[in-house]
Amino acid sequence: KKSEQELKDEEMELFTKYYMEWKGGRKSGNMSYTNIPRFYYRLPAEDEVLLQKLREESRAVFLQRKSRELLDNEELQNLWFLLDKHQTSPMIGEEAMINYENFLKVGEKAGPKCKQFFTAKIFAKLLHNDPYGRISIMQFFNYVMRKVWLHQTRIGLSLYDVAGQGYLRESDLENYILELIPTLPQLDGLEKSFYSFYVCTAVRKFFFFLDPLRTGKIKIQDILACSFLDDLLELRDEELSKESQETNWFSAPSALRVYGQYLNLDKDHNGMLSKEELSRYGTGTLTNIFLDRVFQECLTYDGEMDYKTYLDFVLALENRKEPAALQYIFKLLDIENKGYLNVFSLNYFFRAIQEQMKIHGQEPVSFQDVKDEIFDMVKPKDPYKISLQDLINSSQGDTVTSILIDLNGFWTYENREVLVASDNDNAADVDDT
């Protein structure tokens, strides 16, 4: 008779035998899991100096290699010469065209760096309504130039990506813009003492719109995909029009305007804004209830707002049509933190508008009428609740928020028909003259 220990050992032996047979049979049946590539690489710890140095050097070599793969000015000129030489007649106006056969010939002669641009897919993308099945040489060349510029910019931004994870932190983007300033002729007039305020102003726009969850970092891919970098690099143009400068957030006049407004509001000159000081922002018609919510929800220091928080506030109010701005204002309007606006929250904010109207000697408007108009404009999925997505989808978010937080915005909405008629009359007077 076997002892209890012997039985256990025999049981374990049999289990191991059958388990290994089952595992082996499974392995021979499906080998796909052994071919899964490694997808996670641990970042070196702070004390692993050698590994950190190796990572930095390898990234630098990688970026240099990628940079060498790009077309330089001489190669771009050669590409233009080849395209011009192989253009396919007849011309449409003054625009030179090329067919697919000649397109492939140019691709063979242009060199290995250009090979990626001479594909059927790219030709088809640029093919429009030409009766001879050709594409515009200028459009194709501009496409190549744009691609080269995007890759150059990505490499340039990646040099500031200290973590090497494909995103920039606030300090990384600040360093990038600070070193970019001397290359932008439109910023030549800025005093060096203003550089830190300019950099803060520029960086806030990127983070306000590209980092809605406030993680403190934005993807390089997102920076390249948005138009902000184009606006910033537009300042390389020495002959940029005054109108373009005024509408460009990154221009010197725009940055000085925003900072100048901040200084004008700061009556006690302590470098911070109190609620009373901020109440004079714009036309000075923002309601006290809304301003209370700003100071409840936004980052303050001893109840006062710094320049960075003020920039977020300005970006939200100046871009009320944008989803990121609506998200900022919606959070302030959502007093119960429920994720939607109901009749109670709308009434809470509109009461302050009614009080301001009384102070200015205007006859208050019925909340019921305004409430019905707001729900008619937004057309929310739930007839009793307005979500942020409802506001964005309606394309009326800027109007709705203006009605609730700003007496001037509400007055403009109420008198829209009179204002439109007045504009039409003025236009007619101009035509007559």
Disulfide bonds with the S-S distance in Angstrom:
none
